[in-house]
């Protein structure tokens, strides 16, 4: 009962505009990149924070609701809090920028990328999170990235494995080549 | 005493499948390959076979982990991708090689057509080749659903819906047939567990068995008849199939394998699409933008978006019939005319595949 009341209170606050998702970033990323974006860019649930499904406010436990309340009071950077309705990227924004700065950036969402730590790459695909935001790709999905950038990064990263595969294929083909030539000579001799 | 129709039937078959000619000499030592400006086309069938073999091997590895249930399918694919050793590579090899196989088969079909390699006595070779092309598309369609993500389920729904729509244009009792076909494929009221089970069975058992049978007959025909001349005047030069052509073929296989390996290792196929399309399918959630089939179905998808349904259905039916009836329809057509037709078809396929979305935007606007 208490949990339901909490959830209702948070949903009411959301409806009043006190604690809603920030679609400006999503809109900017979509317009700039031309790629389809959804709330899963920053949120746990792809349909956003409001609702009763997993990762949405209505599904949170009492403890998670408490954490959410604290996270929403984190106006300054460096709080170290993990909001249960945000994913790793959303929480990175919260921790690095704080709510006040995020609110300020809503007016100029193009500045979000440069406000994030330059070296931060949450999914480890070699493309910084800020750049992924600009490219309209997911900062937490290593398979999602601007194709050419991913190709270049992975080529550098897997260079040794690729070189080994080239060597193995070449040696295998060299062996096969000689085996076929030997077989050809043998059939010629028999004839 | 054999009846006349049976005798004629057997004569027809023995000309198309001259198994009595089969010997070590005819298949290996005496077999030659003409050398001319279109000789590169002789390698396309072999390349398609290589990509099929890659799919076979990677498909078996994927089977070890994939769970064909609506609750676990997406999670098992995620598990393969992120937790199984080299799972990402195997899965991406499977995806890239399927696209490469379809590309090679399309080029193979078009060049075979342009070179008139379907002419008597190679009708059975063409027919089995056309069946392999159709089976490959069926592989693509059934495999697309298996990861059970947003684009997979929604695109399958769109295709099944268009099958049902065809009923509106059929007369009388036939109008119910497409709905019946759709229900058989779907297995339940909407795309769900029954559909996934059917597509899985088709993809991993039924289609491979059919493919092996038809491929065996196709390869037998190719071996029995040898390489077609390919040009109006006999080539001035030829090379021995064994070992010269075979060696070149294997080296090309090596290069093609390395190309697809590097692509699979460095370029996730999914990176070409927006990430919301690869989220687990959620029947209660919103449908993301950009639902469309794989690129090799664009040649029919974009016309469906742009033109009246009956026009596309008619075109598709005539095109399909023409594909299978090619040896008889184009029996007396010159290679020059065949070359022009093949070029036009190629141009259409390239333009609609690369610029289909732009063309759609130009005429209809909004998101495709």
Interface residues (C-beta under 8 A of the other chain):
Chain A: X35 X36 X37 X38 X40 X46 X47 X53 X136 X137 X138 X141 X143 X144 X145 X146 X147 X150 X151 X154 X155 X158 X161 X162 X165 X166 X169 X170 X172 X173 X176 X177 X180 X181 X183 X184 X187 X188 X191
Chain B: X28 X29 X81 X88 X242 X243 X246 X247 X250 X251 X254 X257 X258 X261 X262 X265 X266 X267 X268 X270 X271 X272 X274 X275 X276 X277 X278 X279 X282 X284 X285 X286 X288 X289 X290 X367
